[in-house]
Amino acid sequence: MPDRDVSTIRDLNHYQNAKSIAKSAVAAFDGAQGPCSSHRLKHRGDKKSHDSTPPLLEKKYLKTDYNCLSCSGTLDQGDLDGDNVITVLDIR
C-alpha cells in the first residue's frame, strides 16, 4: 500500500521505485550482521512473489512504465477509478 502522500500516478511510480532501491540496498548488505539479516536467516523459506522479482528487472519495468505514462500524459492524474485510493489499477 502506498504512502498516504501519494496523490498522482507519478508519485506512485516514484514510490515503487524507491521501494525497489531500498530492497536492493538491503540485499547488498546481506552478509552484514544486523536485524534484517537475522530476520532473513530466520525466515529463509518464506518468500513472497514480489520478493522474488529481481530488483534490476523491477527498476527497468518502472522506467518503461514511467516513459509510457509520460507519453500518454497520465502521470499527473490522480484517482482514475474513483475509489479514493491511488493504486496500480489507476494506471491507464
C-alpha positions, 0 to 999 in steps of 0.5 A: 500500500502506498504512502498516504502522500501519494496523490498522482500516478507519478508519485506512485511510480516514484514510490515503487521505485524507491521501494525497489532501491531500498530492497536492493540496498538491503540485499547488498548488505546481506552478509552484514550482521544486523536485524534484517539479516537475522530476520532473513536467516530466520525466515529463509523459506518464506518468500513472497512473489514480489520478493522474488522479482529481481530488483534490476528487472523491477527498476527497468519495468518502472522506467518503461512504465514511467516513459509510457505514462509520460507519453500518454500524459497520465502521470499527473492524474490522480484517482482514475477509478474513483475509489479514493485510493491511488493504486496500480489499477489507476494506471491507464 
